[in-house]
Amino acid sequence: MTRLEGRYRRVLRLLPASYRRVWEEDMVCAFLESVHTDDPEAAEYMADFGRPGWPEVASIVALAVRLRIGSAGAPPRYAAWSEAIRLAVLAGMLVNAAASTVGAVMTLWLAGMIPLAPVPVLPEPPGYPDLWHRVSLFSALTGLLWLPAFLALVSGRWAAARWLGSAAAGTALLSAAVTVAVTSQRISGEVAFVLLINVLLVLAQAAFHRGVVPVKRRSWLAGVGVCTVVVAGYAWLQFQFMTSLPPLDWAGLWCLVLVAATVAHLAGWARRRRDRFTAWTPALAILAFTVLGLRLVTLLDFARFGSAGWHPATVALGIAEAVAVAVAAIILLLLSARTLRRLPATAADGIAWSTRPSRSPHNGPH
Amino acid sequence: MMTEPAFFVLIALVNEPRHGYGIVGEVLALSEGRVQLKIGTLYGVLDRLVGEGLVEPDRDEVHQGRLRRYYRLTESGHRSLTAEAERQAANARAASARLHTWRPTGQGCAS
């Protein structure tokens, strides 16, 4: 193998292994022919010092991305993986839409702008200047952008969803940066994690592209209604027990929802034909690892900042929730791997390729 | 709708089976130098066309110590290409007919 061939094969490693198994030798052959020259000196120089050009590398990168986000015509395994990403993104956007709507209503209520009920007198955190209140209000109002972003995504207006999601994620980052600056407080792991998830939610919207099956609008719209009620109920509970918060914190709430969703999914999976693929299995696996991440960083926050004001059982319950979600995540991961592995990883899978040298150059129909 | 690279790859295989680099050269010639397929693009297209049954492997040949894989157009590929060529021709006819009636802005239509 020449150095040039070695370099090209290294670039090809960007492609999924299953794809390379079918196409690598052919691609290497075609590439080496494309750089072939009849001048022996130039050929020798090329073999030692030549590199695949940037346009060639870019075409491999583009192919690797297209395969992984399951663009139009992608092999079944990647199309299924892409569908799972879309479901996970929709679920994440749904939670953000519901939580930001409830958050905005709560903030406006606490600021005395919505006469819902008598406003409780909350202890003012020390060292929080007036600017913090304004930033908090700004953050709550701009957070509302998640709702139209979600609605745009559900309606198939993907460009609008990307812009609105980017604006929501960007203003959340800005608000967090200003809050840290004006209060001189360290940013909590929970806030940093949520900001990261916001950015990933926007980036992962690349999985919504031409050729994608339309979103089941009614189900997702009903979902955002149910989720808003759950979040509003949780917020109401927090205010009912203001003096001694219940042991279920925000991360704990999502651990509970995730475990319940996993149990319901597994019960459905056991009833159906077990080998049938459903994109919800890998989608729930993605969500489970996300919730596990949130649970772990919030437990670390308790270790860093203390759990004063929280119910004494919060940390112990949090550890139990982390274990339960980790178990759910592993089960979902194993099931996803099993079902995804059965789907063809290249569109050409299943075609009986001959890999032996030809008997005769004229043995095929012309 | 068929992408431009897929369209040219199918045309390149109409008369005879070709190997990967042979397809690249034929597409370049057919498009008069306009479509220069990179290897990553070509094999993305080929994988899809083989998966859809429009193209199939024809034979393998050893060339300078390497295995060359040849591809040929299937009956289904021939039908798809014919349909796409007719669709593009109809579009071109519609555009040409409309362009003949065009007058630059400001000249308006005689009433």
Interface residues (C-beta under 8 A of the other chain):
Chain A: Y19 V22 W23 E25 D26 M27 V28 C29 A30 F31 L32 E33 S34 P55 E56 A58 S59 I60 V61 A62 L63 R66 L67 G73 P75 P344 T346 A347 A348 D349 I351 W353 S354 T355 R356 P357 S358 P361 N363 G364 P365 H366
Chain B: E16 P17 H19 G20 Y21 V24 K38 I39 G40 T41 L42 Y43 G44 L46 D47 R48 V50 G51 E52 E56 P57 D58 R59 D60 E61 V62 H63 R66 L67 R68 R69 Y70 R72
